[in-house]
Amino acid sequence: MDIKDLIKDIEKYLNKEVTLFGWMKNHRPQKDFGFIGFNDGTCQNGIQVVYDSILSNFDEISKLLIGSAIKVEGIVVKSEGSGQDYEIKAESISLEGDCPSDYPLQAKGRPTREFLREIAYLRPRTNLFNAVFRVRSVAAYAIHKYFQERNYVYFHAPLITASDCEGAGEMFKVTTLDLDNIKGKVDYSKDFFGKQANLTVSGQLEAETFAMAYKKTYTFGPTFRAENSNTKTHANEFWMIEPEMAFCDLEEDMNVMEDMLKYVVKYVIDNCPNELDLFDKFVEKGLKDKLNKLVTSKFTRIDHEEVIKILKEADVKWEFEPEYGEDIAKEHEKYITEYFNGPVFIKNWPKDIKAFYMKQNEDGKTVAAVDLEVPGAGELMGGSQREENLDKLVTRMKELDMDQESLDWYLNLRKFGGCFHSGFGMGFERLLIYLTGVDNIRDVIPYPRTPGNCEY
């Protein structure tokens, strides 16, 4: 059986024999008895196993090292001071897989996160990363649960694409051509797909096609950026959640953003109490208060222009002076969430700093775009109402000198039963940073892919 199921219904098994398989997390052998911190990975804290010299293989078990895989048969009893209410009094312990002294996690003391990145394949065995990746699993389930319960269709966006959703050009090429030995202009018509193909930076444009059929759809999958950045918040492979909703304007888009975020955070609070206790104690003091406050907060909604006005009137010496028509910096995001004492939707952004597909407002200067800023993290989500007017979308693409032919399918959505629609995107790892307090994206992805790093 699983330790999680045992602990969940422990009174049922009191004074009864159970059989468990798992690993030794710590071991304190004594002359005539010993204590094993035992876990099978199904819960955060595991359970203590007590054994004594009545075991026929007592000497063998006493010599086992941390990391060894064992089978335990024993009686569930009330504990006498282990820090837990119950423990297993072993009647039999057998070795399933030995672990030698050169096991990297045998060393005393807490290994650094930097060291653990070098042995990412072993990270889930540590308390911190065991908690991080369990929260990742639970949060992913909560996201699917939220959308599935509300009639959204889960859409698998293609990972190989011929379009650049963001227009940034920082995409990984997918090719079978020997580019190193080609002189001059590359003829992609001879390539595998007959044209230049890349790894996707977003599934949004493709998701819009499904929104026009299912009304509500969402993608949740890996995306890629060929950005040579080594900051704590950038990785070259990461996961994105991107819903698209037909017959949805910007205000309703913000309603969904707020509702979904509160739902997922609350689900993690309810289902990962031990993990959040660990984070709150060892990673970010006050994390649980921060998360609980978000769930009960009223999210402010304010125009970008008004935000700039507030920033300009603030009695603060900015490193980057806020300006109308420009993006805001991290220091501005922090100030705004503190100013309103909670999450803030900044909406109606300057047209010239936003993507081509965003709906233009009547003023001709702004678009119906929104970013969600949350205390302690800054921007967490971004979305917009999409431009449903074909002529306006074509005009905007011409202004940006974009290739219309490669996006004819996208333009046709406006011809064939098009309607007003909206959507948003949230980087999954950014959410996990917020949920765990672990501040480096490399530590919330099982195997981080960053410049110069593709290791295990």
BANURO-69939 format. One record per residue (C-alpha): residue number from 1; residue in three letters; y, z, x. Coordinates in Angstrom, 3 decimals, decimal comma. Layout:
BEGIN
- k  r  north  up  east
- NUM  ALA  Y  Z  X
...
//
This chain:
BEGIN
- k  r  north  up  east
- 1  MET  0,000  0,000  0,000
- 2  ASP  3,659  -0,269  0,986
- 3  ILE  5,608  2,793  2,101
- 4  LYS  8,434  1,818  -0,253
- 5  ASP  6,106  2,013  -3,265
- 6  LEU  4,675  5,282  -1,999
- 7  ILE  8,076  6,941  -1,635
- 8  LYS  9,280  5,553  -4,960
- 9  ASP  6,455  7,311  -6,811
- 10  ILE  5,639  10,031  -4,295
- 11  GLU  4,749  12,772  -6,793
- 12  LYS  2,009  10,555  -8,161
- 13  TYR  0,348  10,442  -4,745
- 14  LEU  0,846  14,088  -3,745
- 15  ASN  -2,382  15,556  -2,293
- 16  LYS  -4,086  12,173  -2,592
- 17  GLU  -5,422  9,918  0,132
- 18  VAL  -3,498  6,748  1,018
- 19  THR  -4,006  3,929  3,510
- 20  LEU  -0,983  2,456  5,267
- 21  PHE  -0,414  -0,212  7,911
- 22  GLY  2,728  -0,256  10,031
- 23  TRP  4,385  0,490  13,364
- 24  MET  5,245  3,541  15,404
- 25  LYS  9,030  3,962  15,496
- 26  ASN  8,878  7,160  17,516
- 27  HIS  6,134  9,398  18,862
- 28  ARG  6,151  13,074  19,865
- 29  PRO  2,666  13,989  21,114
- 30  GLN  1,947  17,690  21,772
- 31  LYS  -1,079  19,454  23,257
- 32  ASP  -3,039  19,837  20,022
- 33  PHE  -1,053  17,755  17,531
- 34  GLY  1,576  15,028  17,274
- 35  PHE  4,257  13,473  15,094
- 36  ILE  4,705  9,757  14,471
- 37  GLY  7,775  8,191  12,922
- 38  PHE  6,013  5,503  10,910
- 39  ASN  7,347  2,480  9,026
- 40  ASP  5,946  -0,760  7,653
- 41  GLY  9,308  -2,490  7,192
- 42  THR  9,440  -2,120  3,409
- 43  CYS  12,104  0,615  3,482
- 44  GLN  14,760  1,928  5,815
- 45  ASN  13,523  5,392  6,770
- 46  GLY  9,726  5,205  6,621
- 47  ILE  7,663  8,394  6,573
- 48  GLN  6,390  10,907  9,128
- 49  VAL  2,721  11,037  10,052
- 50  VAL  1,284  14,294  11,403
- 51  TYR  -2,017  14,276  13,298
- 52  ASP  -3,990  16,917  15,195
- 53  SER  -6,982  17,317  17,481
- 54  ILE  -9,532  16,954  14,681
- 55  LEU  -9,152  13,193  15,101
- 56  SER  -12,077  11,824  17,084
- 57  ASN  -9,670  9,562  19,027
- 58  PHE  -6,943  12,203  19,452
- 59  ASP  -6,460  11,548  23,183
- 60  GLU  -6,175  7,795  22,613
- 61  ILE  -3,618  8,179  19,810
- 62  SER  -1,601  10,669  21,868
- 63  LYS  -1,038  7,991  24,510
- 64  LEU  0,210  5,267  22,162
- 65  LEU  3,768  4,053  22,764
- 66  ILE  6,608  3,104  20,437
- 67  GLY  6,059  -0,292  18,825
- 68  SER  2,295  -0,008  18,484
- 69  ALA  0,806  -1,280  15,223
- 70  ILE  -1,528  1,235  13,583
- 71  LYS  -3,547  1,914  10,459
- 72  VAL  -3,148  5,380  8,969
- 73  GLU  -5,470  7,010  6,464
- 74  GLY  -4,362  10,421  5,280
- 75  ILE  -3,244  12,834  2,587
- 76  VAL  0,290  12,934  1,167
- 77  VAL  1,567  16,504  1,543
- 78  LYS  4,868  18,342  1,264
- 79  SER  6,664  18,489  4,583
- 80  GLU  7,403  21,658  6,505
- 81  GLY  10,647  20,760  8,229
- 82  SER  10,479  17,078  9,215
- 83  GLY  13,761  16,242  7,522
- 84  GLN  11,797  14,548  4,756
- 85  ASP  10,310  16,117  1,656
- 86  TYR  6,873  14,600  2,219
- 87  GLU  4,696  13,427  5,076
- 88  ILE  1,209  12,053  5,750
- 89  LYS  -1,417  14,369  7,192
- 90  ALA  -3,609  11,919  9,056
- 91  GLU  -7,367  11,943  8,673
- 92  SER  -7,787  8,737  10,645
- 93  ILE  -5,527  6,612  12,855
- 94  SER  -6,700  3,336  14,341
- 95  LEU  -4,885  0,989  16,698
- 96  GLU  -4,196  -2,490  15,333
- 97  GLY  -1,941  -3,768  18,099
- 98  ASP  -1,008  -2,037  21,357
- 99  CYS  2,529  -2,033  22,762
- 100  PRO  2,924  -1,616  26,543
- 101  SER  5,615  0,222  28,463
- 102  ASP  7,576  -2,967  29,245
- 103  TYR  8,452  -3,354  25,544
- 104  PRO  12,265  -3,773  25,678
- 105  LEU  12,820  -1,179  22,947
- 106  GLN  10,790  1,535  24,726
- 107  ALA  13,793  2,641  26,781
- 108  LYS  15,476  5,868  25,774
- 109  GLY  18,969  5,684  24,340
- 110  ARG  20,479  3,296  21,844
- 111  PRO  20,489  -0,343  23,024
- 112  THR  23,811  -2,168  22,784
- 113  ARG  24,318  -4,985  20,303
- 114  GLU  25,083  -7,320  23,209
- 115  PHE  21,710  -6,524  24,801
- 116  LEU  19,902  -6,988  21,499
- 117  ARG  21,434  -10,463  21,046
- 118  GLU  19,502  -11,460  24,172
- 119  ILE  16,239  -10,488  22,435
- 120  ALA  17,156  -11,477  18,882
- 121  TYR  13,477  -11,859  17,977
- 122  LEU  13,085  -8,074  18,368
- 123  ARG  16,343  -6,994  16,713
- 124  PRO  14,890  -6,408  13,224
- 125  ARG  12,765  -3,589  14,685
- 126  THR  15,833  -1,457  15,423
- 127  ASN  17,300  0,789  12,745
- 128  LEU  20,673  -0,991  12,657
- 129  PHE  19,393  -4,537  12,381
- 130  ASN  16,561  -3,559  10,088
- 131  ALA  19,281  -2,336  7,733
- 132  VAL  21,552  -5,359  8,275
- 133  PHE  18,888  -7,925  7,478
- 134  ARG  17,574  -5,974  4,513
- 135  VAL  21,104  -5,994  3,085
- 136  ARG  21,242  -9,721  3,822
- 137  SER  18,070  -10,212  1,779
- 138  VAL  19,245  -8,025  -1,109
- 139  ALA  22,705  -9,634  -1,203
- 140  ALA  21,155  -13,123  -1,253
- 141  TYR  18,964  -12,106  -4,177
- 142  ALA  21,973  -10,642  -5,997
- 143  ILE  23,879  -13,909  -5,614
- 144  HIS  21,035  -15,930  -7,112
- 145  LYS  20,535  -13,320  -9,822
- 146  TYR  24,213  -13,444  -10,788
- 147  PHE  24,320  -17,208  -11,204
- 148  GLN  20,874  -17,611  -12,739
- 149  GLU  21,660  -15,033  -15,421
- 150  ARG  24,775  -17,047  -16,342
- 151  ASN  23,122  -20,458  -16,798
- 152  TYR  24,086  -21,976  -13,446
- 153  VAL  21,734  -24,579  -11,956
- 154  TYR  20,858  -24,009  -8,306
- 155  PHE  21,591  -27,215  -6,405
- 156  HIS  20,256  -27,998  -2,921
- 157  ALA  23,065  -29,853  -1,172
- 158  PRO  22,028  -32,324  1,544
- 159  LEU  22,272  -31,077  5,107
- 160  ILE  22,720  -34,616  6,439
- 161  THR  25,794  -36,338  5,078
- 162  ALA  28,002  -39,349  5,655
- 163  SER  31,124  -37,639  4,296
- 164  ASP  33,419  -35,022  5,805
- 165  CYS  34,414  -32,616  3,053
- 166  GLU  36,968  -30,684  5,081
- 167  GLY  38,490  -33,622  6,917
- 168  ALA  38,456  -31,597  10,136
- 169  GLY  36,233  -33,973  12,075
- 170  GLU  34,434  -31,049  13,751
- 171  MET  30,945  -32,120  12,716
- 172  PHE  27,626  -32,412  14,529
- 173  LYS  26,431  -36,017  14,708
- 174  VAL  22,909  -36,859  13,576
- 175  THR  21,755  -39,931  15,466
- 176  THR  18,791  -41,615  17,130
- 177  LEU  21,084  -43,736  19,329
- 178  ASP  21,344  -43,076  23,051
- 179  LEU  25,086  -42,434  22,950
- 180  ASP  25,283  -41,616  26,677
- 181  ASN  24,317  -45,165  27,602
- 182  ILE  26,426  -47,022  25,038
- 183  LYS  29,666  -48,430  26,338
- 184  GLY  32,535  -49,129  24,020
- 185  LYS  32,503  -48,684  20,261
- 186  VAL  29,252  -47,374  18,808
- 187  ASP  27,612  -49,620  16,195
- 188  TYR  26,176  -47,102  13,751
- 189  SER  24,733  -49,884  11,588
- 190  LYS  21,846  -49,878  14,068
- 191  ASP  21,345  -46,136  13,704
- 192  PHE  18,617  -44,449  11,666
- 193  PHE  20,667  -44,210  8,455
- 194  GLY  22,609  -47,423  8,996
- 195  LYS  25,885  -45,533  9,304
- 196  GLN  27,330  -42,521  11,077
- 197  ALA  25,734  -39,325  9,752
- 198  ASN  26,551  -35,689  10,385
- 199  LEU  25,394  -32,177  9,590
- 200  THR  27,269  -30,956  6,531
- 201  VAL  30,261  -28,618  6,669
- 202  SER  30,122  -28,021  2,911
- 203  GLY  28,068  -28,905  -0,143
- 204  GLN  31,094  -28,874  -2,441
- 205  LEU  31,593  -32,594  -3,047
- 206  GLU  27,925  -33,123  -3,857
- 207  ALA  27,916  -30,013  -6,056
- 208  GLU  30,694  -31,535  -8,145
- 209  THR  28,291  -34,320  -9,120
- 210  PHE  25,891  -31,735  -10,557
- 211  ALA  28,683  -29,857  -12,311
- 212  MET  29,410  -33,053  -14,236
- 213  ALA  25,829  -32,958  -15,546
- 214  TYR  24,982  -29,263  -15,853
- 215  LYS  28,465  -27,798  -16,438
- 216  LYS  27,762  -24,942  -14,007
- 217  THR  26,018  -25,291  -10,672
- 218  TYR  25,973  -23,626  -7,265
- 219  THR  24,811  -24,273  -3,734
- 220  PHE  23,656  -21,592  -1,343
- 221  GLY  22,516  -22,922  1,988
- 222  PRO  23,278  -23,558  5,650
- 223  THR  26,376  -25,408  6,823
- 224  PHE  27,458  -26,450  10,306
- 225  ARG  30,689  -26,689  12,308
- 226  ALA  30,947  -28,215  15,776
- 227  GLU  33,826  -25,893  16,606
- 228  ASN  33,906  -24,598  20,177
- 229  SER  34,991  -21,100  19,218
- 230  ASN  33,723  -17,773  20,472
- 231  THR  35,499  -15,387  18,108
- 232  LYS  33,742  -12,618  16,196
- 233  THR  33,998  -14,557  12,936
- 234  HIS  32,857  -18,037  13,995
- 235  ALA  29,368  -19,490  14,320
- 236  ASN  28,168  -23,080  14,433
- 237  GLU  25,496  -22,504  11,806
- 238  PHE  26,202  -20,281  8,836
- 239  TRP  25,477  -20,024  5,108
- 240  MET  27,821  -20,808  2,228
- 241  ILE  27,842  -19,986  -1,481
- 242  GLU  29,659  -22,735  -3,407
- 243  PRO  29,735  -22,733  -7,226
- 244  GLU  31,243  -25,612  -9,217
- 245  MET  32,191  -25,289  -12,900
- 246  ALA  33,177  -28,041  -15,337
- 247  PHE  35,801  -27,256  -17,999
- 248  CYS  37,122  -24,496  -15,746
- 249  ASP  40,736  -24,087  -14,618
- 250  LEU  42,136  -22,037  -11,748
- 251  GLU  42,508  -18,851  -13,793
- 252  GLU  38,879  -18,947  -14,909
- 253  ASP  37,858  -19,811  -11,358
- 254  MET  39,448  -16,550  -10,201
- 255  ASN  37,686  -14,691  -13,006
- 256  VAL  34,325  -15,911  -11,706
- 257  MET  35,236  -15,137  -8,093
- 258  GLU  36,160  -11,565  -8,950
- 259  ASP  33,208  -10,998  -11,267
- 260  MET  30,663  -12,400  -8,828
- 261  LEU  31,966  -10,399  -5,868
- 262  LYS  31,991  -7,137  -7,805
- 263  TYR  28,481  -7,831  -9,110
- 264  VAL  27,017  -8,502  -5,659
- 265  VAL  28,727  -5,524  -4,022
- 266  LYS  27,607  -3,218  -6,836
- 267  TYR  24,048  -4,553  -6,588
- 268  VAL  23,942  -3,784  -2,865
- 269  ILE  25,405  -0,308  -3,454
- 270  ASP  22,710  0,420  -6,040
- 271  ASN  19,775  -1,053  -4,126
- 272  CYS  20,541  -0,254  -0,475
- 273  PRO  21,688  3,393  -0,487
- 274  ASN  19,893  4,349  2,737
- 275  GLU  21,183  1,289  4,571
- 276  LEU  24,763  1,968  3,478
- 277  ASP  24,404  5,599  4,541
- 278  LEU  23,462  4,385  8,021
- 279  PHE  26,400  1,978  8,197
- 280  ASP  28,811  4,584  6,885
- 281  LYS  27,679  7,097  9,498
- 282  PHE  27,236  4,939  12,587
- 283  VAL  29,123  1,657  12,052
- 284  GLU  32,202  2,006  9,809
- 285  LYS  33,369  5,387  8,622
- 286  GLY  34,412  5,166  4,973
- 287  LEU  32,420  2,005  4,282
- 288  LYS  30,916  3,348  1,058
- 289  ASP  34,328  4,392  -0,242
- 290  LYS  35,675  0,927  0,584
- 291  LEU  32,882  -0,823  -1,318
- 292  ASN  33,065  1,491  -4,320
- 293  LYS  36,826  1,020  -4,483
- 294  LEU  36,451  -2,774  -4,517
- 295  VAL  34,060  -2,609  -7,466
- 296  THR  36,598  -0,636  -9,525
- 297  SER  39,751  -2,370  -8,248
- 298  LYS  42,086  -4,583  -10,222
- 299  PHE  42,503  -7,834  -8,272
- 300  THR  46,169  -8,835  -7,973
- 301  ARG  47,102  -12,498  -8,601
- 302  ILE  50,243  -13,790  -6,910
- 303  ASP  51,702  -17,148  -5,830
- 304  HIS  51,828  -18,071  -2,150
- 305  GLU  55,610  -18,434  -2,356
- 306  GLU  55,962  -14,857  -3,620
- 307  VAL  53,695  -13,606  -0,831
- 308  ILE  55,923  -15,216  1,789
- 309  LYS  58,943  -13,598  0,155
- 310  ILE  57,298  -10,156  0,308
- 311  LEU  56,349  -10,685  3,943
- 312  LYS  59,850  -11,824  4,908
- 313  GLU  61,434  -8,813  3,216
- 314  ALA  58,988  -6,359  4,823
- 315  ASP  60,320  -4,008  7,462
- 316  VAL  57,775  -5,262  9,985
- 317  LYS  58,097  -7,067  13,296
- 318  TRP  55,553  -9,857  12,932
- 319  GLU  53,704  -11,483  15,786
- 320  PHE  53,731  -14,672  13,693
- 321  GLU  56,774  -15,037  11,486
- 322  PRO  55,777  -15,937  7,891
- 323  GLU  57,208  -19,252  6,654
- 324  TYR  57,279  -21,048  3,321
- 325  GLY  54,961  -24,024  3,335
- 326  GLU  52,713  -22,582  6,041
- 327  ASP  49,481  -20,635  6,235
- 328  ILE  49,464  -16,870  6,670
- 329  ALA  48,032  -14,954  9,622
- 330  LYS  45,567  -12,055  9,789
- 331  GLU  48,410  -9,565  10,091
- 332  HIS  49,918  -10,945  6,868
- 333  GLU  46,588  -10,727  5,025
- 334  LYS  46,224  -7,096  6,081
- 335  TYR  49,763  -6,226  4,973
- 336  ILE  49,397  -7,874  1,556
- 337  THR  46,180  -6,026  0,686
- 338  GLU  47,786  -2,762  1,772
- 339  TYR  50,963  -3,605  -0,159
- 340  PHE  48,995  -4,031  -3,391
- 341  ASN  46,389  -1,407  -2,426
- 342  GLY  43,467  -3,656  -3,218
- 343  PRO  42,124  -7,234  -3,269
- 344  VAL  44,695  -10,009  -3,737
- 345  PHE  44,327  -13,575  -5,033
- 346  ILE  46,949  -15,752  -3,344
- 347  LYS  47,313  -18,904  -5,432
- 348  ASN  49,305  -22,139  -5,664
- 349  TRP  49,402  -23,020  -2,004
- 350  PRO  51,542  -25,698  -0,292
- 351  LYS  49,939  -29,094  -0,782
- 352  ASP  50,279  -30,174  2,854
- 353  ILE  48,037  -27,435  4,260
- 354  LYS  45,214  -27,805  1,736
- 355  ALA  42,374  -30,279  1,169
- 356  PHE  42,792  -33,668  -0,527
- 357  TYR  40,640  -32,841  -3,559
- 358  MET  42,771  -29,954  -4,851
- 359  LYS  44,706  -30,440  -8,095
- 360  GLN  48,414  -31,021  -7,632
- 361  ASN  50,746  -28,790  -9,586
- 362  GLU  53,655  -30,157  -11,587
- 363  ASP  56,146  -29,219  -8,874
- 364  GLY  54,589  -31,847  -6,608
- 365  LYS  54,721  -29,418  -3,677
- 366  THR  51,792  -27,106  -4,349
- 367  VAL  48,161  -27,345  -5,381
- 368  ALA  46,028  -25,150  -7,641
- 369  ALA  44,289  -23,451  -4,736
- 370  VAL  43,427  -19,795  -4,235
- 371  ASP  42,323  -17,503  -1,417
- 372  LEU  40,959  -14,024  -2,003
- 373  GLU  42,118  -11,400  0,485
- 374  VAL  40,233  -8,100  0,583
- 375  PRO  41,211  -4,876  2,369
- 376  GLY  39,706  -4,555  5,812
- 377  ALA  38,449  -8,121  6,038
- 378  GLY  41,214  -10,533  5,070
- 379  GLU  40,187  -13,843  3,528
- 380  LEU  36,737  -13,645  1,961
- 381  MET  36,694  -16,512  -0,534
- 382  GLY  38,622  -19,702  -1,154
- 383  GLY  38,672  -22,077  -4,102
- 384  SER  40,681  -24,458  -6,200
- 385  GLN  40,887  -26,485  -9,342
- 386  ARG  39,814  -29,980  -8,341
- 387  GLU  41,991  -33,004  -9,027
- 388  GLU  40,463  -34,722  -12,062
- 389  ASN  43,085  -37,478  -12,302
- 390  LEU  41,732  -40,591  -10,563
- 391  ASP  45,125  -42,141  -9,810
- 392  LYS  46,516  -38,933  -8,304
- 393  LEU  43,395  -38,435  -6,206
- 394  VAL  43,521  -42,013  -4,879
- 395  THR  47,222  -41,635  -4,091
- 396  ARG  46,565  -38,439  -2,172
- 397  MET  43,757  -40,046  -0,176
- 398  LYS  46,061  -42,931  0,723
- 399  GLU  48,710  -40,470  1,888
- 400  LEU  46,134  -38,936  4,205
- 401  ASP  44,821  -42,341  5,316
- 402  MET  41,319  -41,497  4,105
- 403  ASP  38,481  -43,985  3,705
- 404  GLN  38,087  -44,492  -0,055
- 405  GLU  35,025  -46,712  0,212
- 406  SER  32,837  -43,981  1,717
- 407  LEU  33,837  -41,674  -1,145
- 408  ASP  33,616  -44,179  -3,985
- 409  TRP  30,854  -42,079  -5,575
- 410  TYR  33,190  -39,078  -5,569
- 411  LEU  36,027  -41,071  -7,107
- 412  ASN  33,671  -42,380  -9,790
- 413  LEU  33,227  -38,819  -11,065
- 414  ARG  36,772  -39,187  -12,371
- 415  LYS  35,904  -42,476  -14,083
- 416  PHE  32,630  -41,591  -15,740
- 417  GLY  33,260  -38,714  -18,116
- 418  GLY  35,373  -36,694  -15,722
- 419  CYS  36,962  -33,430  -16,794
- 420  PHE  38,983  -30,560  -15,385
- 421  HIS  36,792  -28,473  -13,107
- 422  SER  36,985  -25,839  -10,385
- 423  GLY  34,952  -24,107  -7,736
- 424  PHE  35,072  -21,905  -4,695
- 425  GLY  33,290  -21,127  -1,474
- 426  MET  32,330  -17,903  0,230
- 427  GLY  30,850  -17,608  3,695
- 428  PHE  27,728  -15,484  3,312
- 429  GLU  28,092  -13,936  6,757
- 430  ARG  31,693  -12,952  6,041
- 431  LEU  30,435  -11,121  2,973
- 432  LEU  27,778  -9,392  5,090
- 433  ILE  30,382  -8,294  7,626
- 434  TYR  32,273  -6,730  4,751
- 435  LEU  29,166  -5,096  3,256
- 436  THR  27,840  -3,626  6,504
- 437  GLY  30,905  -2,969  8,634
- 438  VAL  29,195  -4,857  11,479
- 439  ASP  32,168  -6,815  12,748
- 440  ASN  30,555  -9,684  14,690
- 441  ILE  29,059  -12,661  12,872
- 442  ARG  26,386  -12,879  15,587
- 443  ASP  24,999  -9,585  14,337
- 444  VAL  24,552  -10,515  10,679
- 445  ILE  22,691  -13,798  11,339
- 446  PRO  19,026  -13,522  12,408
- 447  TYR  19,386  -16,138  15,160
- 448  PRO  23,056  -16,898  15,850
- 449  ARG  24,001  -20,409  16,927
- 450  THR  27,230  -20,315  18,918
- 451  PRO  28,631  -22,364  21,827
- 452  GLY  26,127  -22,173  24,680
- 453  ASN  23,607  -20,200  22,644
- 454  CYS  20,504  -21,494  20,877
- 455  GLU  18,110  -18,735  21,884
- 456  TYR  15,602  -16,388  20,288
//
